[in-house]
Amino acid sequence: MTKRASLQSRLQPRLALTSIAVAVMALANGAAAQEAPLQRIEVTGSSIKRLASEDALPVTSIKAEEFAQRGMTTLADVMMALPQSASLAPSNAGSGTNINLRGLGVNRTLVLLNGRRLANEAISAGYANLDVIPFSALQRVEILRDGASSLYGSDAIGGVVNFITKKEFEGVQVTGQYVTPERKGGGDERRATLTFGKGNLNRDGWSAYATVDFHDRSRLAASDRAEFSSDELLASLGRPRTLGTGGYAMPANFTTATNKNAQNPYAATCAEPYSTIGAKNTCTLNSNEYGTALYENEQLSFYARAAKQISEDHTFTVEYTRGQSQIIAARNPTQSVAVNGAAALLPSSSKWYPGNSGGVPAMAGINGQPLTVTWSVADYGLATQKDKQVNQRLAFVDEGKFGEWDYRAGLVIGLSDRENYYQNGFFRGQGILDGLKSGALNPFGLQDQAGRDYLASISVDGQKNRDSQTTYKGLDFSASRTLFAMGGGDAAIAIGADMSHQTTRDDKLAIQNAVTYLNSTESHGEGQRNVYALYTELDLPVTKTLNVNLAVRDDYFSDFGNTINPKASFRWEPTKNLMFRGSANTGFRAPTLFDAYGYRLPGATGKTSARWDDPLLCPGGRPGVTGTGTALPGYVASEVCNVQLNKQVGSNAGLQPEKSKGFTLGVVVEPTKSLTMSFDYWNIRMKDMLANLPEQVYFLDPAKYASLFVRNADGTLAFINNTTMNLGGQKAAGIDVSASYRFPRSTYGDFKVELDGTYLTQFDNQLFPGEEYVSNIGRFGNASNGTTSSFPIITYRWKHVLKMSWAQGDWTAQATQNYNSKYEDQNLVAQTYWRDINSYKPWNLTVGYKGFKNTQLTFGVTNVFDSAPPVTNHSGYSFGYLSSAASPIGRSYNLRATYTF
C-alpha cells in the first residue's frame, strides 16, 4: 500500500463527502471494470457513488458500537456529547431530543434517516424528534459539519445529521440493558431489543430484517438530589426561595380588598413538606417537594427493511419505520388562578374561613371580608401531562445503472402525530372557584372526604387536550456519470430533482378553555407548502493532487418563491502526508410551517419560563434582577413581582426567510502512520434570523422593548410578545480539532487515543437590524433556541470528547471524557453573587467482554468521579443546577448483554 493510500485509508472514518464530492469511478468499459472491482459507495453529502478511498470534507462519524463503549443509552446522550452541538437535554415540553449544530438553533440542523427526511415533530414542524429514530437499527451516525445545500436542501445552514441503518441482518439477536444510579431515587433506565432477519443480498439476491427497541427512564425528583437545590445553595446564588412573598402555596396565602399584603394563617409552620416559610408572614411552595430533575419518558421503535436484487445493477428496497415516544411532563400542583378576570374568593360563609368551624385559626383584622386566595391544590400531587408522539415513515428506493448513468430514485411518505393528555392533577378552573365559594374546598389544608369527592368531580384527568400532525411526502431522483478525462482522472456530473409536499395541523382542544391553570385556550392552526428543487454537481479532478467541486441548487417554495444557492469545494493534497480542504456556500431557510401557519391568538398563550418583576407595576429594582422591585400601591406583590408573567407565543404572518453565507478551510496532516490530525476553520453569517427573543432581553432594557409589553387599558400586563420574529444577524465561527494516535502494538494490547473538539472564535448575535452585535461566547447571551425553548443557547468557548481505548483478545475498555469549558453565569442577581460556572468534565468508563459463545457483555460506569452538575443562578433554573447542560443523576452503573442465536 502506498503512503497516499495509507493516509486516505486512515482518514476515511473521519472524513465526509459534502457538496459534490465526486470520485474517479471504476473504469467505464466492462473489461476494465473486471480488473478493478472496487466498491463504490454513497456518503453523506454526495449524490454520486464514488470510491471509498476518495475523501473530501470533514464529518464526525460515530459507529453504533461506540454508543455502548461510551456509556450512551439514548440519542440524547450522543447529541449532548457532540462537540459541535449546543443541544438541550429532553425537557418536560414533550418535544423530545433535538440537535442544535453550531448553536445556530435546532431548526437549522437537518436530520435525515438513510439520506432522506422524516416528518418533523408535529407542533413546531421545524425539526425532527430524535427519540422516534430506531436506536437498535442504527449502523452509524454521520454528522456533516458543513452545509450541504446542493443535495439535501438550502435550509441545512448549521449542518446535517444522517442516521444510517444496517442494510441487512441474519439470525436472531436480543439485547438487555439496565442503568442504575448509585444514589437513591429515580433516573434508572431499561432497554430491551430484538432483531431478526434472513437473507444476504449478494448471496441470495434478497434480504430482510426487522428490529424492535424499547427504552424507558423513571422520573428523578428534585428531592432525590435535594443538595442541588437546598435553601443554603440557592441563598448562596442570590436566589433564595424567600426572595418573594405570597404566591401560590398550600396552605394558601390571601389578600383582601383593603390589604394587598399577603398573609397566611399558618405562616409559622407552612405545612411542610408542601410549602416552606416565606417572607413577611407568607408561605412559598416547596420546589424540592414538587420539582423534577429528570422527567419520566418512554420510547418504543420498530424498523423493518427488505431489499431485492432485480439484476446485477438494479436493487429495490422498502423500509418502514415507526417510532413512539412519550414524556410525562410534571409541574407544580394546580393553582386557583382567576377565571375570566374573577379571582378565587373564599367567603366568610365557608367553614374553612379563619376562625370558623373548619378549625383554621382566626387572624387579627379578618372580620368577614372575602379573601382572595392564592392556593396550590396539593391533594393530587404533581399536575402531570402525557405528551405522546408517533412518527411513521415508509420509503421505497430504486437504484441501479442505466447505460453510463448511476441512478437513484426514492419515494418517502412520513406521518408525525403528537397528542397531549391531562394525566393527573388537573381541574376545571371554574370548578375550583365554585368549590371555594360553596365551602366544599379547603384552601388552607388537605381536603376532607367531601373535598376529595368534589375535586374528583371537576377533574379532567385522562382527557386529550391537544392533537397535532405533520406530514411529509417526498419524491427524489438523481443520476451521475463520468464525462471526460482530466489531469487527475475523469470529470463527473450529477443531476437531480426532488419535490415534497409538507403539511401541518395543530389543534388545542376546547377542554383547554376550562383548565385555566395553564393559561391556554382553544386554537387551530394549519398550513402546507410544496417545495420543488433542481440541482447539479460537477467534479473536476484538475490534477492528481487537486480536486475542485462545483454545485448549485434551485429551490422553489410555493409560499416564499424561488432561491438559488451555489456551493464550491476543493481538496488539495500537495504531499503524501498533507491535505488542504475547503468550501463556500449560501443558504436559505423559509419560516417553519408552525412559524408561518401555527395558531395565532390575540391574547396570552402561556407563562414565562422564569420569574420576573413587571417593570411597570413592580418598579425600582435592578433591570433583569427579579425580586428587587416594589409593587405599586394597590397591587399584590405576588402577582406583579418575582412571578411568571403572561406571554404570547405562536405564528407570525409577517415573517420573511432568513439567509446565510458560510465557508470552511481546513488541513489534515499525518506526521506518522500512527498519528492523524485535522484542523478546520468554519465561518457562518446569517441575516433576518427567525427566532424568539430570550426572556431576559425584555427585562434587561424594558424601556427599549416597551412595545413588546402589551398592556390592558388599566395598565396591567396582558402579555409579552414572544412570537417568532425576524431578528438581526448572527456571526459564528470556530475551529474543529480532531486527532487520533494509535500506540505501537504490544503484549499489553492495542491502545488508542482520540480527541474531537471545537473552539469558538466568534458567536455574535444582533437582536434587531442596525443594533450592535453582542458576543455570546462563554456566557448566557441573546441567542435563543428558536421555538423549542425561551432559554438562551449556551455557547462554550471549548468543548471536546476525549477517548482512550484498549483492546486485547476478547477484552475491550474505553474511558471517555466529555468536557465543557467554564463560562459566566447569567448573573441577573445582586452583584455580590456574580460568579462564573466552572468547567464540567465527567468521565465514563466501559469494559467489554466477548469470550462467551454468541454473547457480548459490557459493563460501564457513567460519571466515574460523581461530578455534580454545574450550579447556576439563571432565573429559569429554579433547582440551582444547569439541567439542560448536564445530568443530575451522578455516578451510575450500566450493564448490557447481547446474545446472538
NUMAR-20247 format. One line per 8 residues: number of its first residue (from 1); for each residue x, y, z of C-alpha. Coordinates in pm, whole numbers, plus 32768, in hexadecimal, padded with zeros to 4 digits. Example, Ala and Ser with C-alpha at 12.3 -4.5 7.8 and 13.67 -1.06 7.14 Angstrom:
2
1) 84CE:7E3E:830C; 8557:7F96:82CA
// end
This chain:
901
1) 8000:8000:8000; 8089:815B:7FA7; 80B0:826B:80AA; 7F9B:832E:7FFE; 7EAF:8208:800B; 7F10:81D7:8177; 7EB8:8340:81C5; 7D6C:8328:8112
9) 7D19:81E1:81BC; 7D55:8277:8313; 7C92:83B2:82C2; 7B5E:8300:823F; 7AAD:82C6:838D; 7ABA:8439:83E0; 7A8E:84E2:828E; 793D:8531:81F0
17) 78F1:856D:8084; 782F:86B1:8079; 779E:8773:7F57; 7800:86C3:7E14; 791D:85E9:7E8E; 792C:8521:7D48; 7A38:8419:7D22; 7AF1:836E:7C0C
25) 7A06:8248:7BDA; 7A57:80E8:7B64; 7ACF:80DE:79FC; 79B7:810F:7904; 79DD:7FDA:782A; 7981:7E80:78A6; 7AD9:7DE5:788A; 7B7C:7EF6:7953
33) 7A6A:7EDD:7A55; 7AC0:7D6D:7A87; 7C2A:7DCB:7AC2; 7BCE:7ED2:7BC9; 7A9A:7E54:7C86; 7AB2:7F62:7D92; 7966:7FA0:7E3F; 78C7:80F5:7E0F
41) 7804:8181:7F33; 772B:82AB:7F89; 7793:8387:80AA; 76D7:849E:8158; 76EC:85D9:8085; 7713:8542:7F2B; 7619:84C4:7E30; 7725:8411:7D64
49) 77AC:82BB:7DB2; 7925:82C1:7DD1; 7A4C:81F8:7E4D; 7A5F:81E7:7FC7; 7BCC:8253:7FC6; 7B80:83A2:7F1E; 7B4A:848D:8044; 7ADF:85F8:8053
57) 7A56:86CE:8171; 7A40:867A:82E6; 7926:85C0:838F; 78FD:852A:84E6; 78A4:83BB:84C4; 7831:82F2:85F1; 7800:817C:85C9; 76E8:80D1:8686
65) 77E3:8004:874E; 7868:8146:87E0; 771E:8194:8889; 7759:8078:897F; 78D0:80B8:8993; 7893:8220:89FB; 7781:81CC:8AF5; 766B:825F:8A1D
73) 750A:81DA:8A3C; 7442:82CF:8966; 7478:83B7:883F; 7457:84D4:8938; 75A3:845F:89CD; 7640:8461:8873; 75CC:85BF:881C; 7620:8656:8970
81) 7788:85D4:8958; 77C5:8648:87F4; 78C1:876A:87FD; 781B:881B:86D8; 76C5:880F:877E; 761B:8900:886E; 74F8:8812:88A0; 7412:8815:89CE
89) 73BB:86E3:8A99; 7252:866C:8A76; 7169:874B:8B3E; 700A:8738:8BC3; 6F90:87EA:8A8B; 6F63:8698:89E7; 7010:86F9:88A4; 7119:85F3:88E9
97) 7287:85EC:8885; 7303:86DC:877C; 7456:8743:86FA; 74DD:88A2:86D7; 761D:88A4:8608; 76FF:89D1:8636; 7605:8A69:872C; 7544:8AFE:8608
105) 73F5:8A6B:8673; 734F:891A:8647; 728F:8990:8514; 73D6:89BF:8459; 7456:885C:848A; 73CF:8768:8389; 738A:8606:8407; 737E:84E5:830F
113) 733B:8373:8324; 7400:82B9:8218; 7430:83FD:8159; 72C3:8465:8152; 71E8:8540:822A; 70EC:84DA:832F; 6FA7:8586:8387; 6FFF:8690:8487
121) 6F8B:86A0:85EE; 6E19:86F1:85D6; 6DF3:8839:8695; 6F20:890D:8635; 6F35:8862:84DF; 709D:88D4:84BC; 717D:87B6:852E; 717F:8640:856A
129) 7157:85A1:86C0; 727C:84B1:86DD; 71C6:83DE:87E2; 70F3:833E:86CE; 7223:82C6:8607; 725F:814B:862C; 7391:8136:870E; 73CE:7FC1:86E2
137) 73C3:7FD4:8565; 74DE:80CF:8546; 762A:8078:84AA; 76C3:81D2:84D1; 7678:8344:84EC; 7723:843D:8406; 7727:85AA:846E; 7775:8686:8346
145) 7808:87C7:83D2; 77EC:8889:828F; 76AA:88FB:81E9; 764A:8803:80D9; 754F:88DE:8029; 7592:8856:7ECE; 7507:86FE:7F22; 7421:8706:8050
153) 7392:8863:8055; 73F6:89CB:8084; 7375:89C8:81EC; 7498:88F2:826D; 754C:8A29:82E8; 75E0:8992:8423; 762A:883D:838D; 7595:86E6:8353
161) 756C:85B9:8437; 7533:8476:8377; 74C5:8342:8439; 7524:8211:836C; 748A:80BE:83B4; 7519:7F64:837C; 74DC:7EEC:821B; 749F:7D82:8281
169) 74AA:7C92:83A5; 74A2:7B16:83BA; 7437:7A50:84EA; 7399:7ABA:8631; 7430:7BA4:8730; 73AD:7C19:8881; 743B:7D2A:895D; 73E9:7D8F:8ABE
177) 7472:7EBC:8B73; 7443:7F53:8CCB; 74C8:8099:8D59; 74AE:80E3:8ECB; 7527:821B:8F82; 7605:81E9:90B0; 7533:82D0:9186; 73C8:828B:91D7
185) 72A5:831A:9117; 723C:82FD:8FAE; 72F5:8323:8E67; 732A:81AF:8E2D; 7312:8137:8CC5; 72B0:7FF4:8C1A; 72DE:7F87:8AB1; 7274:7E4B:89F9
193) 72A5:7E08:8887; 7255:7CEB:879B; 72E6:7CD9:863C; 72A5:7BC3:8543; 72E7:7B99:83D2; 7337:7AB3:82B3; 73DA:7AC3:815F; 7513:7B5B:80CA
201) 74F4:7C40:7F9E; 763A:7BD3:7EFE; 7604:7A5E:7F41; 748B:7A34:7F28; 7421:7B62:7E61; 7343:7BD8:7F7E; 734B:7C2F:80ED; 7255:7C93:81FA
209) 726B:7CE9:8369; 71AA:7D9A:847C; 71FC:7E21:85D4; 712F:7E8A:8702; 71C8:7F6F:880A; 7133:7FD4:8959; 71CE:80CD:8A4E; 7148:817F:8B7E
217) 71C5:825C:8C96; 711E:829F:8DE3; 70E7:83FA:8E71; 71FA:8490:8F46; 715F:8582:903E; 7212:86B9:90B5; 71F1:862D:9215; 72C8:8505:91A6
225) 73E6:85FD:9173; 737D:86FB:9278; 74E3:8770:92AA; 74D9:8817:9152; 73B6:88F8:91B5; 73D8:891D:932C; 737D:8A63:93D5; 74ED:8A99:9423
233) 7559:8A68:92BC; 744A:8B46:9228; 7495:8C54:9327; 7607:8C47:92CC; 75A4:8C87:9160; 74D1:8DB5:91B4; 738A:8D02:916C; 72FA:8C92:92BB
241) 719F:8C00:92BC; 7136:8D1C:93A2; 718F:8E21:929C; 701F:8E5F:925F; 6EF4:8E66:9340; 6DA3:8DC1:931B; 6D59:8D0E:91DA; 6CAC:8BBF:91AD
249) 6CE2:8AD2:92D1; 6C39:89D4:93B3; 6BC7:8A56:94A8; 6B53:8B76:93CE; 6BC4:8CDC:93F4; 6AB6:8DE3:93E0; 6A73:8F55:93B6; 693E:902C:93E8
257) 68AA:914E:932A; 6940:923F:9426; 6A88:918E:9472; 6B5B:911E:934C; 6C72:9097:9427; 6C5E:8F1C:941F; 6C1A:8E65:9565; 6BFE:8CFA:95CF
265) 6B55:8C62:9703; 6C66:8B56:9715; 6D92:8C37:96CA; 6E52:8BAC:97F6; 6E5A:8A46:9771; 6DDB:8A4F:9606; 6D76:88DF:9605; 6EC2:8843:95A9
273) 6F13:8797:94C0; 6E14:883B:93D9; 6E8C:899E:941A; 6FA7:8A4E:94CB; 6FAB:8B89:959A; 6FC0:8CC1:94C2; 6FFC:8E2E:950F; 6F08:8F19:95BB
281) 6E25:8E12:9657; 6DE6:8D4D:9517; 6E26:8BF0:9494; 6ED0:8B8C:934F; 6EA8:8A46:9293; 6FBD:894D:92DD; 7071:8924:9191; 7132:87F7:9214
289) 6FED:8743:9260; 6F59:877C:9107; 7086:87B9:902B; 70F7:86C2:8F21; 7264:8695:8ECA; 722B:859C:8DAC; 70DA:854C:8D18; 704D:83F3:8CE7
297) 705E:8389:8B7D; 7029:8258:8AA4; 708E:81FD:8941; 701B:80DC:8867; 7095:80BD:8701; 706F:7FC3:85E7; 7137:7FB4:84A7; 711D:7EC1:8384
305) 71E0:7EB4:8240; 71CA:7DCE:8112; 72A2:7DDA:7FD9; 7290:7D1C:7E90; 73A3:7CFF:7D8D; 72E0:7D26:7C48; 741A:7D01:7B76; 7590:7D2C:7B9F
313) 7570:7EA9:7B91; 7410:7EDA:7C14; 7393:7EC9:7D7C; 723F:7F1D:7E0F; 7219:7F62:7F84; 70F1:7F9F:8069; 7112:8019:81CF; 7012:8069:82DA
321) 7055:8129:841A; 6F6F:815F:8541; 6FEF:821A:866D; 6F22:826B:87A0; 6F95:8342:88C2; 6EEB:83DC:89EA; 6F4D:84C1:8B06; 6E8B:84E8:8C47
329) 6EA4:865F:8C73; 6E8B:86C4:8DE0; 6E4B:881B:8E75; 6DE0:88B3:8FBF; 6C84:8854:903A; 6B58:8905:8FA2; 6B28:8A6C:9014; 69ED:8B32:905E
337) 6A22:8C2D:8F45; 6920:8D2F:8EE2; 6816:8CCE:8DE3; 67A5:8DD8:8CEB; 682C:8EE3:8DD5; 677D:8E5A:8F0A; 6870:8E07:9022; 685C:8CDB:910C
345) 6794:8D56:9239; 6754:8CAF:9385; 6614:8D42:941E; 65D8:8D5E:9593; 64C4:8C58:956E; 65C6:8B45:952E; 6613:8A6C:965A; 6781:8A8B:95F4
353) 677E:8C05:9628; 6877:8C5E:973F; 67C9:8C3F:988D; 66A1:8B73:980A; 6646:8A09:9858; 6748:896E:976F; 685B:89AE:986D; 6929:8AAD:97A9
361) 69BB:8BA0:98AB; 691A:8CF5:98C7; 69F0:8E1F:9864; 69F0:8F81:98E0; 6944:9072:97F2; 688C:8F61:9736; 671F:8FAE:977F; 664C:8F15:966B
369) 66D7:8FBD:9533; 670A:8ECF:940B; 686D:8E4B:93EA; 691F:8E37:929B; 69E1:8CF4:92BB; 6B13:8C83:91F9; 6AF5:8B0F:9231; 6BBA:89E7:91AA
377) 6AE4:88AC:91A8; 6BD3:87B9:9251; 6AE0:8699:9282; 6B1E:85FA:912E; 6C91:863F:912F; 6D42:86A3:8FF0; 6C78:8714:8EC5; 6CF3:8630:8DB0
385) 6CB1:8619:8C3C; 6CFC:84FB:8B50; 6D99:8579:8A0E; 6D9B:8464:890B; 6E39:8467:87B2; 6E21:8363:869E; 6EF5:838C:8567; 6ECC:82A0:843F
393) 6F86:8295:82F7; 6F67:81B4:81C6; 707F:81CC:80C4; 70A6:8129:7F6D; 71FF:813E:7ED0; 7261:80CD:7D73; 73CE:80E3:7D0C; 74AB:805A:7BFD
401) 7550:80A6:7AB0; 74BA:8116:7968; 75BE:8119:7857; 76DA:81F9:78CF; 7609:828D:79E9; 75EE:822A:7B56; 7490:8285:7BC8; 73D0:828C:7D0F
409) 7260:82D6:7D42; 7192:82DE:7E7E; 7035:8318:7F02; 7003:8370:8071; 6EB8:838A:8127; 6ED6:840E:828A; 6DD3:844B:8397; 6E12:84E5:84EE
417) 6D00:84F2:85F8; 6D14:8595:874C; 6C05:857F:8856; 6BFA:8618:89AF; 6B27:8599:8AD2; 6AE0:8615:8C2E; 6B79:84F9:8CF5; 6B43:8558:8E60
425) 6AEB:8680:8F3C; 6A3A:8768:8E46; 68E6:8803:8E94; 67ED:88EC:8DF6; 6846:8A4B:8E66; 66E0:8ABB:8E99; 66A0:8983:8F63; 67B8:89E5:9055
433) 6725:8B41:9080; 65C9:8AB2:90B5; 664C:89B8:91B4; 66F2:8ACC:927D; 65B5:8B9C:9273; 64D7:8A7B:92E6; 65C2:8A0C:93F9; 6604:88B7:9359
441) 6778:8902:9336; 686E:8959:944A; 6987:8A3C:93CC; 6A44:8A2B:9516; 6A7C:88B5:9531; 6A43:875D:949C; 68DA:870A:9446; 67E4:8642:9510
449) 6723:852D:945E; 6621:8622:93D8; 6734:86FA:934A; 67E2:85D3:92A6; 669B:8565:920A; 6660:86C5:9189; 67BD:86D8:90EC; 677E:858A:9041
457) 663B:8619:8FAF; 66F2:873E:8F09; 6825:8677:8EA0; 6880:8661:8D2E; 6982:8550:8D58; 699C:8469:8C2B; 6909:8561:8B32; 69C2:85C2:89F6
465) 6A0C:8736:89DC; 6ADC:8757:889F; 6AF4:869F:8754; 6BFC:86F8:8651; 6C7D:8660:8511; 6D82:86A0:8406; 6DB0:85E0:82C2; 6ECB:85C8:81C9
473) 6EB1:8530:806E; 6FEC:853E:7F9F; 7059:84C0:7E4B; 71C5:84D4:7DDE; 729C:8468:7CB9; 740F:848F:7C75; 74FD:8409:7B6E; 7675:8422:7B3C
481) 777A:83C1:7A3B; 78DC:840B:79C8; 7914:8511:78BB; 7A76:853C:783A; 7BDC:84FF:78A3; 7C9D:8601:7969; 7DF6:8610:7A06; 7D86:855D:7B43
489) 7C82:8471:7AAD; 7B2A:8481:7A13; 7A4D:85AE:7A4B; 78F1:854B:7ABD; 7799:85E8:7AD2; 7661:85AB:7B9D; 7509:8637:7B64; 73E2:8618:7C49
497) 7284:868A:7C97; 71A1:8667:7DC1; 704C:86DD:7E25; 6F92:86D1:7F6C; 6E3E:8721:7FFD; 6E3A:8780:816C; 6D10:87C4:824C; 6CD1:8828:83B5
505) 6B9A:8829:8490; 6B90:8887:85FF; 6A53:8882:86D2; 6A41:88F1:883A; 68F7:8856:88A1; 67D6:890A:894B; 6822:8866:8A9B; 6949:8956:8ABC
513) 6855:8A77:8AEA; 67D9:89D1:8C29; 6930:8977:8CBA; 699B:8ADB:8D04; 6AD1:8A7B:8DCA; 6BA1:8A5C:8C8C; 6B26:8BA9:8BFE; 6AE7:8B07:8AAD
521) 69B3:8B18:89D2; 6916:8A5F:88B1; 69C3:8AA3:8765; 69F8:8A1A:860A; 6B14:8A45:8515; 6B5C:899B:83CB; 6C2E:89D2:8299; 6CE2:8929:817C
529) 6DEC:8965:807B; 6E83:88C2:7F4A; 6FF8:88CF:7F09; 708E:8883:7DB4; 7204:886F:7D79; 7301:8835:7C65; 7473:880C:7CA7; 75AF:87B1:7BF2
537) 770B:8751:7C63; 784E:8757:7BA1; 7993:86B3:7C11; 7AD7:8724:7B71; 7C14:865F:7BC8; 7CF8:876E:7B40; 7E36:86B5:7B9C; 7E8C:857F:7C61
545) 7EA8:865C:7D97; 7D9A:8762:7D5C; 7C23:8723:7D49; 7B21:8837:7D1D; 79AD:880A:7D51; 7899:88F4:7CDE; 7727:88DB:7D27; 75EA:89A6:7D14
553) 7489:896B:7D96; 734A:8A19:7D26; 7229:8A04:7E1F; 70C8:8A81:7DEB; 6FE7:8AA8:7F1C; 6E75:8AC5:7ECD; 6E4D:8BCC:7FDF; 6F9C:8C84:7FD6
561) 7010:8C74:7E6E; 7159:8C14:7DCE; 72BC:8C04:7E52; 7402:8B98:7DAD; 7524:8B2C:7E8A; 767C:8ACD:7E04; 7794:8A12:7EAB; 7902:89D9:7E5A
569) 79FF:88FA:7F05; 7B5F:887A:7ECC; 7C59:8779:7F41; 7DD0:87AF:7F0B; 7ED4:86AC:7F70; 8029:874C:7F2C; 80EA:8636:7FDC; 80A2:84D3:8042
577) 806D:853A:81AD; 7FB8:8685:8188; 7E63:86E7:8104; 7DAB:8835:80F4; 7C33:8850:80C8; 7B2A:895D:80C7; 79D3:89C7:8052; 78EE:8AF3:802B
585) 7774:8AF8:8016; 7639:8BC3:8042; 74FC:8B5D:80F8; 738B:8BB6:8102; 7290:8B4E:8209; 711E:8B99:81F0; 7050:8BB9:8330; 6FE4:8A68:83B7
593) 6E7C:8A05:837D; 6E32:8A54:84E9; 6EDE:8BA8:84D8; 6E11:8C04:83A6; 6CC6:8B4D:83DD; 6CB2:8AE0:8549; 6BAD:8B5D:863C; 6B88:8CD6:8652
601) 6AC0:8D5D:8779; 6A89:8EC5:87E5; 6AE0:8E91:8955; 6BCD:8DD7:8A39; 6C15:8C6B:89E6; 6CF8:8C09:8B05; 6DE0:8C78:8C1D; 6F4E:8CDC:8C23
609) 7040:8BC5:8C7A; 70E7:8C92:8D8A; 7064:8D84:8E92; 7080:8EFA:8E53; 7019:904C:8EDD; 6F1B:9108:8E09; 6FEF:923D:8DB3; 6EBE:9324:8DC2
617) 6DFC:929A:8EEB; 6F26:9221:8FBA; 702A:9330:8F71; 715E:93A2:9029; 7232:926C:900D; 7369:9226:8F46; 730B:91D7:8DDA; 72F2:9061:8DA6
625) 7326:900D:8F16; 71E3:8F75:8F8E; 7165:8FB4:90ED; 720B:910B:910E; 70DF:91DE:90A6; 6FC2:925D:9181; 6E54:9231:9129; 6D99:9377:90EE
633) 6C8A:93CA:91EC; 6B4E:9303:91A9; 6C00:91DD:9101; 6C4A:908B:919C; 6DC0:904E:91A7; 6D9D:8EDD:9157; 6CE3:8F37:9016; 6DD5:903A:8F8A
641) 6F26:8FF4:9034; 6FFD:8EBB:9017; 6EEE:8E09:8F53; 6EBA:8D50:8E0B; 6E1C:8E51:8D24; 6D2D:8E1F:8C03; 6DCD:8DFC:8AAE; 6D52:8DC6:894D
649) 6DEE:8CC6:8867; 6D74:8C46:8719; 6D9A:8C8B:85A8; 6DE3:8DD2:84FD; 6D4D:8E1E:83A8; 6E51:8F24:8355; 6F87:8E46:835C; 7086:8E44:8244
657) 718E:8D38:81F5; 72E8:8D4D:828E; 7427:8D36:81C3; 758A:8CC9:8209; 76EA:8CB9:817F; 77EF:8BC6:81FA; 7947:8B40:81B1; 7A40:8A46:823E
665) 7BB8:8A22:821A; 7C77:88FE:82AA; 7DB0:882F:82AE; 7DED:86BD:82F1; 7F47:8640:8347; 7FDA:84EA:8389; 8135:8521:8421; 8157:83AD:8460
673) 8095:8278:8404; 8005:8274:8563; 7FA1:83E0:8582; 7E97:849F:84C1; 7E2D:8604:850B; 7D37:86F4:846C; 7CE4:8863:84A3; 7BB6:88FE:83F8
681) 7B53:8A6A:8413; 79E2:8AAE:83D7; 792B:8BF8:83B2; 77B5:8C3A:8391; 7704:8D88:835F; 758A:8DA8:8376; 748F:8EC2:834F; 731A:8EE8:8390
689) 7333:8DD2:8492; 71ED:8D22:84E7; 71DF:8CF3:8660; 7138:8D4A:87A8; 71DA:8E45:8891; 7267:8DAD:89D1; 719E:8E24:8AFA; 72B3:8EEB:8BA1
697) 72C5:8FD9:8A77; 7173:9070:8AD2; 71D2:90BA:8C3A; 7338:912F:8C11; 72C0:925D:8B49; 7143:9274:8B71; 7139:93DA:8AF2; 71DE:937C:89AB
705) 70F1:9259:8973; 6FBC:92FC:8A0B; 6EF6:92B5:88CB; 6F13:9142:8913; 6E66:916A:8A66; 6CF7:9169:8A01; 6C1E:9200:8B13; 6AAD:9213:8B63
713) 69F6:935E:8B78; 6A31:936B:8CF0; 6BA8:9342:8CC9; 6BBC:91D7:8D37; 6C8D:90F1:8C5D; 6BC5:9031:8B5A; 6CF6:8F79:8AD4; 6E59:8F8F:8A57
721) 6E6E:8F60:88E0; 6F54:8E33:88BD; 6EE5:8DB9:8766; 6FE5:8D5A:865E; 707C:8E8F:85BC; 7175:8EF0:84B1; 7292:8F64:858B; 73E4:8FEC:8527
729) 751D:8F2C:84CE; 75FE:8E19:8550; 7776:8DF4:8528; 7800:8CA3:8590; 795B:8C16:8557; 7A45:8B1A:85EF; 7B47:8A0A:85BF; 7AFC:8896:85C3
737) 7C22:87CE:8644; 7C48:8658:8618; 7D6B:8575:866B; 7DA1:83FF:867C; 7ED5:8343:86F2; 7EFF:81CA:86F4; 8017:814B:87D3; 8100:803D:8750
745) 8070:7EE3:878B; 80F5:7E3C:88C4; 80C2:7D07:8998; 7FE2:7DDC:8A74; 7EE8:7E15:895B; 7E8A:7F24:8864; 7E6D:8088:88E8; 7DD4:81B3:8836
753) 7D8E:831E:8894; 7C96:83FD:87D7; 7C33:8568:8805; 7B11:861B:8761; 7AD9:8786:87C7; 7A5A:88DB:875C; 7AEA:8A2E:87BA; 7A04:8B59:8783
761) 7AAD:8C92:8701; 796A:8D55:86CC; 77FC:8D39:8726; 7767:8E95:8703; 75F3:8ED5:8708; 7535:9007:868E; 73D5:9026:871D; 7348:910C:8611
769) 73D9:919F:84CF; 74AE:92D1:8513; 74FA:9275:867D; 7653:9217:86F6; 76D1:90B1:86F3; 7703:9017:884B; 77E7:8EF0:888E; 7744:8DB9:8921
777) 7881:8CED:8951; 78A7:8C60:8AAC; 7773:8D0D:8B34; 75F9:8D09:8B32; 75C0:8DE4:8A03; 74A5:8E65:892D; 748D:8D42:883B; 7366:8C59:8874
785) 7317:8AF0:8820; 7205:8B55:872F; 70A7:8AD4:8772; 7114:89BE:885E; 7185:8A88:8989; 7188:8BED:8A09; 72D6:8BA6:8AB1; 740D:8C32:8A08
793) 74FD:8B4F:8953; 762D:8AF1:8A22; 7764:8B26:894F; 78A3:8A97:89E4; 79EF:8B26:8977; 7A7B:89C3:8969; 79CB:8874:8967; 7A67:8720:892A
801) 7A46:85A8:893D; 7B82:84EE:89A1; 7B8A:8374:8975; 7C94:8281:89EE; 7C59:811A:8981; 7CFF:7FCA:89B3; 7CC4:7E74:8917; 7D61:7D20:894B
809) 7CC9:7BD7:88E8; 7B61:7BC7:895C; 7B84:7CF9:8A39; 7B4F:7E69:89EC; 7B46:7FA0:8AC3; 7B0D:810F:8A86; 7B1D:8248:8B5A; 7A67:8378:8AD3
817) 7A6E:84DE:8B4B; 7965:85D9:8AE0; 79ED:8735:8B24; 793B:8888:8B25; 7A0B:89BC:8B7A; 79A8:8AB6:8C86; 78CB:8BE4:8C3E; 7825:8D0C:8CE5
825) 76E7:8CC6:8DA1; 75B0:8D8B:8D40; 75F2:8E6D:8E6D; 749F:8F19:8E70; 74C3:8F2B:8FE9; 755F:9020:90DD; 76C8:9065:9079; 773F:8FBD:91B8
833) 76D4:8E70:9122; 776E:8E97:8FC8; 7835:8D63:8F71; 78C4:8C82:8E63; 7854:8B1F:8E25; 7975:8A2C:8E36; 79CC:893D:8D1E; 7911:87F5:8D19
841) 79DD:86C0:8CC5; 793E:8574:8D27; 79EB:842C:8CCE; 793F:82ED:8C5B; 79E1:8195:8C64; 7974:8055:8BB6; 7A01:7EF5:8BA7; 7993:7DF6:8AA6
849) 79BE:7C7D:8A91; 7960:7B90:8974; 7A03:7A4C:89E6; 78BB:7997:8A1D; 7821:78EC:88F1; 7733:79D0:8831; 7734:7AC7:8952; 77B4:7C29:8980
857) 77BF:7CCA:8AD6; 77FE:7E37:8B26; 781C:7ECE:8C7E; 7838:8043:8CA8; 784E:8155:8DAA; 77C0:82A5:8D41; 784D:83D9:8DEC; 795E:8310:8E96
865) 79C6:8427:8F84; 785D:8488:8FD6; 7888:85EB:8F54; 7767:86CA:8FBD; 76B3:8789:8EA8; 7718:88F8:8E89; 7665:89DF:8F7A; 75BB:8B12:8EE3
873) 7508:8C4B:8F54; 7444:8C57:8E0C; 72E2:8CC9:8E51; 7249:8BA9:8D90; 72F9:8A92:8E4E; 7240:8A91:8F9A; 72F9:8958:900E; 744C:8A00:9013
881) 74FF:8928:8F12; 7516:8936:8D9A; 742B:8818:8D44; 7434:885E:8BCE; 75AD:8837:8BB8; 75FD:871F:8CAB; 755C:85FA:8D58; 7506:860B:8ECB
889) 750C:848F:8EED; 7673:8475:8F61; 773B:8332:8F53; 7675:8212:8EBC; 76B7:80AD:8E50; 7665:8018:8D01; 764B:7EA7:8CA7; 7605:7E37:8B42
897) 75EF:7CD5:8AB6; 75BA:7C68:894E; 757B:7B03:88E0; 7576:7A96:8774; 74C8:7951:8718
// end
